[in-house]
Amino acid sequence: MSNTTPFRVLDKSAEILKVMAHPVRLAIIEILIIEEQLSVTEIYQKLDIEQSVISYHLKNMRLVNLVVSTRKGTKVFYRVELKEVKAIFKKIILLGN
């Protein structure tokens, strides 16, 4: 019996890294780590990127649990909830620096 990681876990991990592997998505993660929670409007204003582009990226990020959303009235707020996402982000930035 092998102690290697099951392929299904590796496949899911690769999917998460693919979703993370975009500068806009990394910028979204960074701003959410700094600010803790922001609405879509606040994110696109801070990053100076069109709302539709931000919404597209957030949808993909939400599908793999990089971010979580909460609706308050008509606004949707996003945050990075998992400490593992924060740790991966910090490691990726260190590698790129």
N, C-alpha and C positions, 0 to 999 in steps of 0.2 A: 504494500500500500504506500502510495506517494504522499508526501506532505505539501505538494504543490497546490496552488490556488485553482479551484475548479474553473473550467473554461467559461461557464455562465457568469461568474463573478468578474473574470477578466473582460468579457464582452461588455458587461454593464459599465465597468470602470473605463474602458476605452470610449464608450458612448458619452460618458460624463466629461472626459477630457476633450473630446471633439467639440462638445457644446461650449466648453470653457475657452477653447482655442480661437478666440476672436478678440481683437483689441477693444471693441465696443463692449463686449460682455465682460471683459476684465475690468474696464472702466466702471461699469455698472456695479460689479462686485465691490470694487474699491470704494466707491462713493457710499454704498450701502453699509460697508463695514465702518466707515468713518461716521456717517450720520445715523446709523442704526436702523432707521425706517424712513422711507420717503414715498410720496405719491408718484405716479407716472409723470405728472406735470412737473414736480420738483426735480425729478431725475433728468428729464429732457432739457429743462431750463439750466440746470447746473452743468450738464455736459454739452450744451449747445448743439444738440442733435434733434432732428425732427421727431415728433411724438410717435408717428407711425413706425419709424425705425426702432425706437426704444421699445414700443409695445411688442413688435415682432421678436426682438431679442429676449425680452422678459418672458414671453410665452414659451420659447424654447428652453430657457433656463428653468422655468417652473416645472416643465415636464420631467426633468431629471433631478429635481429637488435642490438645485443650486440656490434658488430663492423661494420664499413662500409669500403668499399674498393674503391680505385681509381687506374686506370691503367695509367702508364706513360711509354710509349714505351713498352718494354718487361717486365717491373716490375709492380707488384701489391703492392700497399701500403695500410696498414690498420691503422685505428684509432678508438678510442672510441669517438663517437660524442655526444651521449646523456649524459647530466649532471646527469640524473637519474641513468644511469649505473654506473657512477663514485661514486655516493652517495651510491648505494646498495653495491658496492664493499667495500667501506670504512666501512660500517656497518657490513658486513659479517666478515671482518678482525677483527673488534673490538670484535665481538661475539666469534671468534675463539682464541683470544689472552688471 
